[in-house]
Amino acid sequence: MSDRLFIFDTTLRDGEQVPGCQLNTVEKIQVAKALEELGVDVIEAGFPISSPGDFKSVVEISKAVTWPTICALTRAVPKDIDVAAQALQYAKHKRIHTGIGTSEYHIRYKFNSTQEEIIERAIACVKYAKKYVEDVEFYAEDAGRTDNVYLAKVIEAVIQAGATVVNIPDTTGYCLPEEYGSKIRYLMENVKGIQNAIISTHCHNDLGMATANTISGVLNGARQVEVTINGIGERAGNTALEEIAMILRSHKEIGITTNINTQKIHSCSRMVSSLMNMPVQPNKAIVGRNAFAHSSGIHQDGVLKNRESYEIIDPKDVGIDDNAIVLTARSGRAALKHRLHVLGVELSQEKLNEAYENFLKLADKKKDINDDDVLMLVGKDRTAMHRIKLEYLQVTSGVGVQSVASVCLNIAGEKFEAAASGNGPVDAAIKAVKKIISRNMTIQEFLIQAIDKGSDDMGKVHMQVEHEGNSFYGFSANTDIIAASVEAFIDAINKFVK
């Protein structure tokens, strides 16, 4: 059996299905190029028939990326496959990923069908996709809860029909590691022609076992893993790419290698987190900010004497400079440029100068500048193309005093002013914005999050705004939490006011 494991990244498809994490085409291309540098073998670029935006993204990613295989998802529907093939027309290496549910839950309740009919549909969709591309991957949705004997019949049939990769998803994250590994082993031992296809894992983290299940699948014969950066994905997420890559790197006795350049992991993680406005939990394995932090005195002493006392991974192996340059108000442009480079951000000289000026203003307000602060600084230019911008905000607030806010918005070059009172400074400021933007808008979710600790820290605001039955997501970061709240509200408004 091959000791090479193929990395199938679905950050741009399964990962992007998380509410509030949608990317535009330019951002998707940026992520795809980072994944190419990281060394992933397959990039699942989208679900082309789902929307014009997804279709366009698959087309443009196909043009922008050179050596990884570009994959497009479909249902077992001819029209889906037609559209996917069209979206992949510019890909240098292309794959259609098609399939159907195989568990009793799906067959009986989702499709109101029979096992025999499902096999027929599975064969038909693979043969139809094969007319367009040589590389066809078949997914047996909810394979984790599918009877092994029936699953083997389905997999054998689609391999005979021409499938080159067979995906065995634990769609609901239900399986135990031993159970999932046994399922892969059963297929390896009971499917005629299994040597003509690669078995792929696709595990979800509903019970916190996605990584364990994936590794169990690999140990039992799977040679492709479907993963996402930071483990993002629907519900509790998917298997994290960085965890699989570093498990195999740390456990060389397993004898299985990947093409991943692990030193690119940290910068890629930060890029995805920033673009998708989805913070990485501090204690997240490999890429969390505490992954290589030691607060216990005993641990600190042990690490200082010998790093391997408490660290099984060298931070440099995942692209973290453990001797990081500390940024203060006295740091120069070179220091800021170096830190941005470590974080995977490259700026033109003009953009660097602009970022440096903003950096100095922030450094005067904060005792120290962390990585998230730096990323927020360079990310703020994403609002440059907004039609509606906050020109100024003035708030009066205090104990025993009604909060009043005055707001000026720049809308397509024309300035509009309004004032309002409210139940607190944020409420007053939001009401003032609503006076100018006379639309029926409701805030459904309002999350304030400090990046680190301290009263001088930069705060991040995530906001979900409902308008005409649709939800729009806004985001901002600022040391002034009232300003960040208004900016996040305006960021959401910009997505439906044209």
Disulfide bonds with the S-S distance in Angstrom:
none
